[in-house]
Amino acid sequence: MARIAVAVSGGVDSLCALCRLREQGHDVLALHGLFLPAADTETTADGLPPSGGLSLSTEADAPRLWHIPATAGHSAPLAPDMPASLSAAGTTDPSPALPGLREACRRLGVPLYLLDARKRFARTVMQPFVRAYAQGRTPNPCALCNASIKFGVLREAAHRLSADTLATGHYARCTVHPHFGQRLLVPAVDAGKDQAYFLALVPPDSLQHAIFPLAGLTKQDCRAAVAAAGLSVPLPGESQEICFIPSGEDAYRDFLQRRWAEDGILPPPGGPVLLRTPEGERPIARHDGLWRYTEGQRRGLGIAHSEPLYVLGKDVARQALLVGGRALLAMHGCRTAPANCFLPPAAVRSLFDGPVFVRLRYRQQPVPADVQLLPDNSLCIRLDSAQGPHFPSAPGQIAAVYDAAGHLLAGAVIREIFP
């Protein structure tokens, strides 16, 4: 029987995934990741794991793994190369979800492990986020986290615990492509919660060792399943869009300014606001930094005009914010960084010759497009003008490419927008 590691955050979705696999008779273990530094979240507990644990590598920011005993004094696994126990007695829980997860795993008879990946999360998710904003982009940290953390170090920890596969609480579904025989992501049954878009940067090999138990469920199904199992949800609230930034209208601005000061990054300078019209561009105001705005934004511009203005784009070379009326708010395509392809390049190119669809923001529906995989493995995307006008995405967001059957073929970070 295959052993399955289930990534549990403390929310209802991952707890439902754990319950379903346990009920199906699988040999499962629960793996809880500690990612958020206490200084960058209002929900992280103050406790810190003691030194020790099982290091996943020799790198300075290597994640460390502990066994979480169900009760104080519970013995640690005795197999070689297994992590030591993090004693419940006299130790402050390093995660607010840990007490509830310990109780849920005790009731289910499932072993629980803690992975302290805060340093790796800071380097591979938070630092790129901070630097991208300083460069005028609007990054998508969830996609980076799924690639480097959820299906990176968590998968590595699962392997160290002798698990064959890693299951998560994502609303996503995998199916085998009928021609190429490769497992590919397709939309989940609950289209309103489908998260395949956020998995577009996950390495293909990691996808082959992933399980998504919520593929056919809705959010209501998950809540009902957890309640039926008699379990309490440690973190019952919905996840924030950016987990490491506290809630609040200006929270992300405060976070960025503090991190720039800590990292010695000069805040991006202000510059002109240029009104774009069919006749050309003219300055109408000044802005305090391009990082405060994103493409398509209407509220918060603070510019009096005869019609509502939208952010049409950001010219980083001139530090200029380009604004205009709704009629000018459109994009025709984009160029990306090297793509993460879920099939070999020759197969991807052959499928790009047929009907393909592109999603450029999570809440946008996929639209028909002409997509080319260029020699440097980047994507050149031209949106179908007959389906337009297309609401603009932003450099730093993810371009996800699907075939007509909904298979996710490739994903990449947007570098340049074609207005």
Backbone torsions as a table, in degrees:
resi	resn	phi	psi	omega
1	MET	NA	135.1	-179.8
2	ALA	-70.1	144.3	175.8
3	ARG	-99.1	132.8	-175.0
4	ILE	-119.9	127.3	171.7
5	ALA	-92.5	130.7	-179.3
6	VAL	-111.0	119.7	176.7
7	ALA	-74.5	117.8	-176.9
8	VAL	-117.9	122.0	-180.0
9	SER	-90.9	-25.4	-172.0
10	GLY	113.0	-6.6	177.0
11	GLY	-87.9	172.3	-175.5
12	VAL	-67.6	-33.0	-175.5
13	ASP	-66.2	-51.2	-178.4
14	SER	-69.5	-31.5	177.0
15	LEU	-67.6	-36.7	175.7
16	CYS	-64.7	-41.3	177.6
17	ALA	-59.2	-42.5	179.0
18	LEU	-63.3	-45.4	-179.2
19	CYS	-61.6	-45.5	-176.3
20	ARG	-62.7	-45.3	-178.4
21	LEU	-67.8	-36.6	177.7
22	ARG	-66.0	-42.5	179.7
23	GLU	-65.2	-29.4	179.3
24	GLN	-78.5	-1.2	175.6
25	GLY	89.0	11.6	180.0
26	HIS	-75.1	155.1	171.8
27	ASP	-83.1	103.6	-172.3
28	VAL	-120.5	155.4	170.0
29	LEU	-134.4	153.6	179.5
30	ALA	-103.4	136.5	-177.5
31	LEU	-128.5	112.8	-177.9
32	HIS	-104.8	125.0	-179.4
33	GLY	-94.4	135.4	174.2
34	LEU	-104.4	111.1	-172.2
35	PHE	-118.0	-30.9	-166.0
36	LEU	-95.8	121.5	172.9
37	PRO	-62.4	141.6	-176.9
38	ALA	-57.4	-31.9	-176.7
39	ALA	-71.0	-16.6	-173.6
40	ASP	-111.6	14.5	176.9
41	THR	-152.9	148.2	178.7
42	GLU	-93.3	4.9	-178.2
43	THR	-115.6	-3.7	-178.6
44	THR	-82.1	134.7	177.7
45	ALA	-67.2	161.5	-176.7
46	ASP	-82.9	-18.9	-175.1
47	GLY	-67.9	151.0	178.9
48	LEU	-125.4	137.4	175.3
49	PRO	-60.1	143.3	177.5
50	PRO	-69.2	168.8	176.1
51	SER	-63.9	155.0	-178.5
52	GLY	115.2	-149.0	-175.2
53	GLY	77.7	177.8	-179.8
54	LEU	-96.5	116.4	179.0
55	SER	-79.8	136.7	-178.5
56	LEU	-80.6	-15.2	178.5
57	SER	-162.0	-176.8	178.8
58	THR	-96.3	2.2	-179.6
59	GLU	-68.6	154.8	-176.3
60	ALA	-62.4	-32.7	-178.9
61	ASP	-103.5	26.2	-177.5
62	ALA	-61.3	131.5	174.1
63	PRO	-63.3	151.8	-179.0
64	ARG	-123.5	143.6	-169.9
65	LEU	-118.2	134.5	176.7
66	TRP	-128.7	152.2	167.5
67	HIS	-88.8	134.8	178.8
68	ILE	-103.7	109.5	-178.7
69	PRO	-67.1	147.2	179.4
70	ALA	-66.5	-33.2	178.3
71	THR	-140.2	162.6	178.8
72	ALA	-58.7	136.3	177.4
73	GLY	84.8	-2.3	178.9
74	HIS	-64.3	136.0	-175.7
75	SER	-74.1	151.0	178.3
76	ALA	-80.4	160.7	174.6
77	PRO	-56.3	141.1	-175.2
78	LEU	-98.5	-5.9	-179.2
79	ALA	-65.7	149.5	178.5
80	PRO	-63.8	152.3	178.7
81	ASP	61.4	28.8	175.4
82	MET	-105.0	150.8	-177.1
83	PRO	-70.9	152.8	175.1
84	ALA	-74.1	161.9	179.1
85	SER	-78.8	144.3	169.0
86	LEU	-95.6	103.4	-172.0
87	SER	-61.0	136.7	178.0
88	ALA	-75.0	-23.8	-175.8
89	ALA	-80.0	124.6	173.7
90	GLY	73.7	11.7	-179.5
91	THR	-118.4	126.1	176.2
92	THR	-70.9	131.2	-179.1
93	ASP	-62.1	126.9	-177.5
94	PRO	-78.6	-3.1	179.2
95	SER	-137.5	137.8	179.3
96	PRO	-65.0	-20.5	-179.4
97	ALA	-84.9	-14.4	-169.0
98	LEU	-64.0	-43.2	179.1
99	PRO	-59.3	-44.1	179.2
100	GLY	-67.2	-38.3	178.4
101	LEU	-67.7	-38.0	177.9
102	ARG	-59.9	-43.5	-179.5
103	GLU	-68.4	-41.4	179.4
104	ALA	-63.2	-42.7	-179.9
105	CYS	-68.8	-33.5	176.0
106	ARG	-62.9	-44.0	-179.4
107	ARG	-65.7	-35.3	-178.9
108	LEU	-85.2	-11.4	-176.5
109	GLY	70.0	38.7	-175.9
110	VAL	-116.8	131.7	175.9
111	PRO	-68.3	145.7	-176.9
112	LEU	-120.9	136.1	179.2
113	TYR	-129.3	150.7	179.2
114	LEU	-117.3	130.6	176.1
115	LEU	-113.6	116.2	177.1
116	ASP	-88.9	98.4	-177.8
117	ALA	-115.5	28.2	-175.0
118	ARG	-64.0	-40.9	-179.7
119	LYS	-66.9	-41.0	179.7
120	ARG	-68.0	-39.0	177.7
121	PHE	-62.1	-42.3	179.4
122	ALA	-62.2	-40.3	-176.6
123	ARG	-76.0	-38.9	-171.6
124	THR	-98.8	-14.7	-179.0
125	VAL	-120.4	-54.2	-174.2
126	MET	-72.0	-45.3	-179.1
127	GLN	-62.9	-45.3	175.8
128	PRO	-60.8	-35.2	177.2
129	PHE	-61.8	-47.7	-178.4
130	VAL	-63.8	-43.9	-178.4
131	ARG	-69.7	-36.2	-179.9
132	ALA	-63.3	-42.0	177.5
133	TYR	-64.0	-36.9	178.6
134	ALA	-64.8	-23.1	179.6
135	GLN	-96.9	10.4	175.0
136	GLY	86.3	8.8	-179.7
137	ARG	-97.3	168.0	177.7
138	THR	-119.3	90.1	-171.1
139	PRO	-75.9	163.8	176.6
140	ASN	-117.2	91.6	-174.4
141	PRO	-68.4	-26.0	-178.9
142	CYS	-64.3	-39.0	179.1
143	ALA	-66.1	-39.1	177.4
144	LEU	-66.0	-39.8	-179.5
145	CYS	-64.4	-43.9	179.6
146	ASN	-60.9	-38.5	-177.3
147	ALA	-74.2	-44.9	-172.3
148	SER	-96.9	-24.9	-175.4
149	ILE	-109.7	-65.3	-175.9
150	LYS	-58.5	-48.3	-179.7
151	PHE	-108.1	22.2	174.8
152	GLY	-115.7	-89.5	-175.5
153	VAL	-71.5	-31.9	176.4
154	LEU	-66.0	-39.5	176.8
155	ARG	-64.3	-39.4	178.2
156	GLU	-63.6	-41.6	177.6
157	ALA	-63.8	-39.9	177.9
158	ALA	-60.0	-41.1	178.9
159	HIS	-64.2	-40.5	178.8
160	ARG	-65.0	-23.9	178.3
161	LEU	-93.9	16.3	176.2
162	SER	65.4	26.5	175.4
163	ALA	-88.7	139.4	-179.3
164	ASP	-81.5	-32.2	-175.8
165	THR	-138.3	164.2	177.4
166	LEU	-119.8	126.4	176.5
167	ALA	-107.6	142.9	178.1
168	THR	-131.3	169.5	179.0
169	GLY	-91.9	23.4	176.2
170	HIS	-70.6	143.0	170.0
171	TYR	-84.0	88.7	-178.3
172	ALA	-150.6	164.0	-175.9
173	ARG	-143.7	143.0	176.6
174	CYS	-113.9	145.2	174.0
175	THR	-144.1	157.5	-179.8
176	VAL	-87.1	128.4	179.6
177	HIS	-64.5	131.0	-173.4
178	PRO	-64.9	-23.6	-177.8
179	HIS	-101.2	-42.9	-173.3
180	PHE	-95.0	-14.6	176.3
181	GLY	73.2	13.4	-178.8
182	GLN	-98.6	143.0	175.0
183	ARG	-72.8	125.4	-179.3
184	LEU	-129.5	152.9	176.6
185	LEU	-75.3	140.3	171.0
186	VAL	-134.2	163.6	-176.8
187	PRO	-59.9	145.3	175.6
188	ALA	-71.7	166.0	-180.0
189	VAL	-62.0	-41.6	177.6
190	ASP	-82.6	91.5	-175.1
191	ALA	-60.7	-30.2	-179.6
192	GLY	-70.4	-19.3	179.9
193	LYS	-112.1	-0.4	-175.3
194	ASP	-53.4	130.5	-175.8
195	GLN	-119.4	16.6	179.1
196	ALA	-58.2	-34.5	179.1
197	TYR	-54.9	-40.9	-178.3
198	PHE	-74.6	-9.1	179.0
199	LEU	-101.2	10.3	-172.7
200	ALA	-68.0	-16.2	179.4
201	LEU	-104.0	1.7	-179.8
202	VAL	-67.1	130.1	-179.4
203	PRO	-56.6	138.8	-177.9
204	PRO	-54.6	-37.2	-179.6
205	ASP	-64.1	-38.0	178.3
206	SER	-65.6	-35.5	179.6
207	LEU	-64.4	-32.4	-179.2
208	GLN	-68.5	-16.5	-179.2
209	HIS	-115.7	30.1	-177.8
210	ALA	-116.2	148.7	175.2
211	ILE	-128.6	138.0	179.0
212	PHE	-122.7	88.1	-175.5
213	PRO	-64.3	-16.6	-177.9
214	LEU	-93.7	11.9	-174.4
215	ALA	-52.9	-40.3	-176.2
216	GLY	-104.4	13.5	-174.7
217	LEU	-109.7	159.3	169.9
218	THR	-103.1	170.6	177.7
219	LYS	-60.8	-39.2	179.4
220	GLN	-63.9	-38.7	177.0
221	ASP	-59.5	-42.1	-177.9
222	CYS	-65.0	-45.2	179.1
223	ARG	-60.6	-42.2	-178.7
224	ALA	-65.9	-39.6	-178.7
225	ALA	-65.4	-41.7	179.8
226	VAL	-67.6	-40.4	178.4
227	ALA	-64.8	-40.0	179.9
228	ALA	-64.4	-29.3	178.2
229	ALA	-79.6	-3.6	178.5
230	GLY	74.2	26.3	-176.5
231	LEU	-105.6	145.3	172.0
232	SER	-92.4	144.5	-179.6
233	VAL	-88.8	117.3	-177.3
234	PRO	-58.7	-39.9	179.4
235	LEU	-124.3	85.4	-171.4
236	PRO	-72.3	-18.6	-178.1
237	GLY	-73.1	160.0	175.6
238	GLU	-70.6	147.5	179.2
239	SER	-66.5	145.1	174.4
240	GLN	-73.0	157.2	179.8
241	GLU	-62.1	-42.9	175.7
242	ILE	-119.8	108.0	-168.0
243	CYS	-66.4	-26.8	-174.8
244	PHE	-94.6	7.7	176.2
245	ILE	-117.5	122.8	-179.6
246	PRO	-60.3	160.4	179.1
247	SER	-69.3	155.7	-179.0
248	GLY	136.1	144.4	-173.6
249	GLU	-59.8	-39.7	-176.8
250	ASP	-106.9	15.1	-174.2
251	ALA	-62.5	-40.9	-176.8
252	TYR	-69.6	-31.7	177.1
253	ARG	-66.9	-43.5	178.1
254	ASP	-62.6	-42.3	179.8
255	PHE	-60.6	-47.9	-178.1
256	LEU	-63.5	-44.9	-178.7
257	GLN	-62.9	-39.1	178.1
258	ARG	-66.5	-44.3	-178.7
259	ARG	-68.2	-37.0	176.4
260	TRP	-61.4	-41.2	178.9
261	ALA	-63.8	-40.7	179.8
262	GLU	-67.1	-36.1	-176.2
263	ASP	-92.5	2.1	179.3
264	GLY	70.8	28.1	178.7
265	ILE	-97.7	126.5	177.8
266	LEU	-69.5	132.8	177.6
267	PRO	-58.1	139.6	178.9
268	PRO	-57.0	139.2	-176.1
269	PRO	-75.4	164.7	173.3
270	GLY	-77.3	-178.9	-179.3
271	GLY	-177.1	-170.7	-176.2
272	PRO	-78.9	148.6	167.1
273	VAL	-100.4	118.8	-176.3
274	LEU	-106.5	124.5	176.3
275	LEU	-84.3	120.8	178.9
276	ARG	-96.4	128.5	177.2
277	THR	-131.3	170.1	175.7
278	PRO	-58.3	-22.1	-179.7
279	GLU	-88.0	-12.6	-178.9
280	GLY	140.9	-156.3	-178.0
281	GLU	-121.5	146.5	173.6
282	ARG	-148.0	144.5	-179.4
283	PRO	-71.9	137.4	178.7
284	ILE	-128.9	-9.9	-177.9
285	ALA	-170.4	-176.9	173.9
286	ARG	-122.0	150.1	175.5
287	HIS	-117.3	164.8	-176.2
288	ASP	-101.1	13.9	179.6
289	GLY	140.1	130.1	-177.6
290	LEU	-62.3	-25.4	-178.1
291	TRP	-64.1	-16.7	179.8
292	ARG	-80.1	-3.3	-172.9
293	TYR	-131.7	160.2	173.7
294	THR	-141.6	154.6	-177.7
295	GLU	-57.2	134.7	-179.3
296	GLY	90.3	-7.6	-177.4
297	GLN	-67.1	138.5	175.6
298	ARG	-117.8	-44.4	-176.3
299	ARG	-78.4	150.9	173.6
300	GLY	82.1	10.4	179.4
301	LEU	-76.4	-30.2	177.4
302	GLY	66.7	32.5	-178.9
303	ILE	-120.7	119.6	177.5
304	ALA	-76.9	130.1	-179.5
305	HIS	-154.4	167.0	-177.0
306	SER	-72.1	-17.3	177.5
307	GLU	-142.5	158.3	177.6
308	PRO	-59.0	137.7	-179.8
309	LEU	-107.4	148.0	178.2
310	TYR	-125.2	154.1	172.6
311	VAL	-76.5	114.8	179.6
312	LEU	-86.7	-28.4	-178.4
313	GLY	176.2	176.0	178.7
314	LYS	-130.7	121.2	177.8
315	ASP	-96.9	95.0	-174.6
316	VAL	-65.2	-35.5	-178.7
317	ALA	-60.4	-36.9	179.5
318	ARG	-100.1	-1.3	-173.4
319	GLN	53.1	38.4	-175.4
320	ALA	-107.2	137.4	173.9
321	LEU	-98.2	122.3	-176.4
322	LEU	-99.0	123.9	-178.4
323	VAL	-127.1	161.9	179.1
324	GLY	-177.0	-179.4	-179.6
325	GLY	-74.6	168.9	-176.9
326	ARG	-58.7	-32.8	-177.7
327	ALA	-64.1	-23.9	-179.0
328	LEU	-95.7	-1.2	-175.8
329	LEU	-84.6	94.0	-179.3
330	ALA	-163.0	158.8	172.7
331	MET	-132.1	154.7	-178.8
332	HIS	-113.4	-8.1	178.4
333	GLY	165.3	-167.3	-179.1
334	CYS	-163.4	166.0	172.3
335	ARG	-119.5	142.4	-174.9
336	THR	-117.9	172.5	167.5
337	ALA	-72.6	172.2	176.0
338	PRO	-50.5	135.9	-171.3
339	ALA	-86.7	153.5	170.2
340	ASN	-94.8	102.9	-175.6
341	CYS	-97.5	133.7	-177.9
342	PHE	-89.4	-2.2	173.7
343	LEU	-133.0	162.4	175.7
344	PRO	-56.2	149.8	-176.1
345	PRO	-52.0	-40.7	-179.5
346	ALA	-62.6	-39.4	179.0
347	ALA	-68.1	-41.1	179.1
348	VAL	-62.4	-44.7	-179.9
349	ARG	-62.1	-39.2	179.7
350	SER	-65.2	-38.2	178.9
351	LEU	-73.7	-30.2	176.8
352	PHE	-65.8	-20.1	177.2
353	ASP	-72.7	-19.2	177.5
354	GLY	-95.1	-169.9	178.8
355	PRO	-66.0	126.6	175.5
356	VAL	-131.4	157.5	-176.6
357	PHE	-132.5	146.6	-174.3
358	VAL	-126.4	135.0	171.8
359	ARG	-111.9	126.0	-174.6
360	LEU	-111.8	-7.7	170.7
361	ARG	-146.3	154.9	-175.1
362	TYR	-58.4	-45.6	-174.8
363	ARG	-83.6	-3.0	176.6
364	GLN	-85.8	144.6	174.3
365	GLN	-78.4	147.4	175.8
366	PRO	-59.8	140.1	-178.7
367	VAL	-123.9	151.1	178.6
368	PRO	-60.3	144.7	-178.0
369	ALA	-156.8	160.0	168.8
370	ASP	-100.6	122.3	-175.0
371	VAL	-124.5	132.1	176.8
372	GLN	-118.5	134.6	170.8
373	LEU	-93.3	109.6	-172.7
374	LEU	-81.9	166.3	-177.5
375	PRO	-56.0	-30.7	179.1
376	ASP	-86.0	10.3	177.6
377	ASN	75.7	7.2	174.1
378	SER	-82.5	167.9	180.0
379	LEU	-111.2	137.9	169.2
380	CYS	-111.7	117.2	-172.6
381	ILE	-116.4	126.0	174.5
382	ARG	-118.1	117.5	-177.5
383	LEU	-77.3	147.8	-179.8
384	ASP	-67.0	111.8	-176.2
385	SER	-65.4	-24.6	179.5
386	ALA	-68.2	-19.7	179.9
387	GLN	-95.7	-1.1	-173.6
388	GLY	-84.7	-172.9	0.8
389	PRO	-73.0	150.8	-175.3
390	HIS	-102.4	126.6	177.9
391	PHE	-61.7	134.8	-172.8
392	PRO	-71.0	144.9	167.4
393	SER	-92.1	-159.9	-176.9
394	ALA	-147.4	145.5	172.6
395	PRO	-55.2	131.1	-175.7
396	GLY	107.9	-22.5	175.9
397	GLN	-78.5	176.6	-175.0
398	ILE	-105.0	135.2	169.1
399	ALA	-101.3	120.0	179.1
400	ALA	-114.2	130.1	-174.4
401	VAL	-112.5	129.3	-177.5
402	TYR	-122.6	153.1	170.1
403	ASP	-88.6	-178.7	-174.8
404	ALA	-65.1	-23.3	179.1
405	ALA	-86.5	-1.6	179.4
406	GLY	91.5	4.5	177.1
407	HIS	-68.7	131.3	175.2
408	LEU	-78.7	113.7	-174.2
409	LEU	-93.0	-35.8	-175.3
410	ALA	-162.6	156.0	174.6
411	GLY	-142.4	149.5	-177.9
412	ALA	-159.0	157.1	176.7
413	VAL	-82.5	130.3	178.9
414	ILE	-71.6	130.8	177.3
415	ARG	-106.2	-36.2	-173.4
416	GLU	-142.5	136.0	178.2
417	ILE	-100.6	137.0	174.0
418	PHE	-96.6	107.2	-177.9
419	PRO	-71.9	NA	NA
